[in-house]
Amino acid sequence: MKKQYLLIFIFAGLLAIFNSCQKSAEYKALIVTGQNNHNWKASSPILKQLLEQTGLFTAEIVKTPEKKGDMSTFNPDFSKYNVVVIDYNGDSWSDKTKAAFVEYVNNGGGVVIYHGSNNAFPEWKEFNLMTGLGGWGNRSAKDGPYIYFKKDSMIIDTTAGRGGSHAKRHEFEVKMRNTGHPITKGLPARWRHGNDELYSQLRGPGKNMEILATAFADTAGGGTGRSEPMLMTITYGKGRIFHTVLGHADEGGGPAMECVGFIATFQRGAEWAASGKVTQKVPYDFPNAAGVSLRTGFIELSLEYDLSKISQYDITKSTKYFTDLQSRIRNEAKTPEEFQKFEKLMIKVLGNKDATDEGKKLLLGELSWMGSDLCIPVIKELAKKEQLKDAAEFALARLQPAK
């Protein structure tokens, strides 16, 4: 009996250790919001969702008083968190809260500066050192130089002029300037970003700052003709800051926040700011230079959802779900067993009498290079159908080459 109790105590102890390890592996994030010339009521809940989606963070949202409210009541305990996400552009914080934030970062606290938050606090020297570059708020040459790229050279431009501008919103290409940083490692060298404000003419101290990515602000669209910083890291004391100018929020988020490029770099940047490392895999649906990749509801598409949409495919509509399936196969299938997982699901669609011929043609083309003997019977049946005969015979010819 004593031995049984001893085993129970040992098991309970191991469980406690396990739970403790699980808890310590989780980062705590604080999202500071409450005032902004941007739609913070839309953006902050989405930022919380994106952080918690990784499984690495629990996130809380704290709101300042409303404009012209009593800011002395805003005193969050920053030290409780691994990373503080700034989604704020409004009234100045109290001196006490500013001092607490500076102490937090100096002692190694992580920070994410999100989009319009780089407009905040033009008079606060320490905050501007943390952001590296900022815009608007009457910023001018007194606040620091313009910093941008021309071709492959970083330019520090002390020319007089306003701080902050952007042309009409549009999709644009993001170019990586450092593919070896933990945040950007493994990401495409170039990728298309969803319809967003391309911030330009940012200026600031730019100290201890590394520009990870830029985007070209084309003069044809009212831009500067320069490659402007999009993603940056800054160190301040022992603290790590990730600064993204991407992600303008519409009601419900919109394409700038739905863009997988924004989502993944925000999530990876937050993890780096919190820990100095990035453990997240590059998502299979990360965009490339060919086109934008969006996530409806900010959630990765499921394989089952892709196939349900492909089964109803209309040739006059987008091939988004088929493209997603292709990306998934190329990124996830490494062994015959993994390829067969996809093949079995595709066979089900081919055998579905309610699936469209256009959808079946797409899958026949995909199976022609990655299918096995498993799919041949259903393809032979489809070859008897006039509308699918050519696509089915093409697949069979590749799967059963003449001997």
C-alpha angles and dihedrals in degrees: 000000000000089000090053092052090047090055090049091052091047091049091048090050093050090048091052090050090048092050090047091052090048091052094047091052090062121089123216118223130193119201111204114205142129103122129048142134083231127070099275092164087066100036103046097058089048092051088051091050092049093050095048092044089070092062087229100091144051108200135200129192119219121188127207120222115279120272112303090009126135102287091183086079091062105090111140118181097240092180090073091068137072093209135017117206113206112213093158140111113163146081118003117266120240118273088248093055092044091052091049091051093049090049090050093053094041089055093054104277116155123235135192117199107203124203112287092021088087085070091065131103102006089175096051107094097193093050091051090051088053095050094044092205133028142173144217119003088109090295114170141152089305088069096054141281131306110258120199143130130261109193102317099334126095111228124207104200120190094184114138117252147103123311114234137016141155135195125230112306116270144144113276143175120258116210121203115229096183117031093172098066115105090243095053102029111126095012120124115270089235130021140167118249125207123256105302147141108276101215114218140173093036112167136183145117093301091197121158087002131142121194109219099179142009139190127212113244100211116215088218088071096042096271132138099256088241136108102250126203115262104165125029142166124210132184121213117178104315092332128108120215127194114197121194121177091189128097113064107190124231123183103296092012105283131209097308092060094034091056109112088218090062094041096050097042091048092050093044092044091052092051091049092048090051098044113006091245140075120221098169119111119235104262116247090233096054107137126249134198091282097068153331121282116208131187115213107219088008090272127122113255113253122232090238091052091050091053094046089055093044090052088061095041118152115200090223091061136071122290089216095127094045090049088051090052091050092051090048093052093047093048102037107032112082103141134047089252092055092048089050091055089062093040094056092052092048091050089057090057092047089053093048108104091202094056114104122252089235091057092048092051090056091052093045089056091051094046090050090076104028105028127105137205086287093077098042098089094054092045091052089054091051090051087068090063114087096219092051101033097101095045092045094048090048090054092047092050090056095042094044106032116190113267 
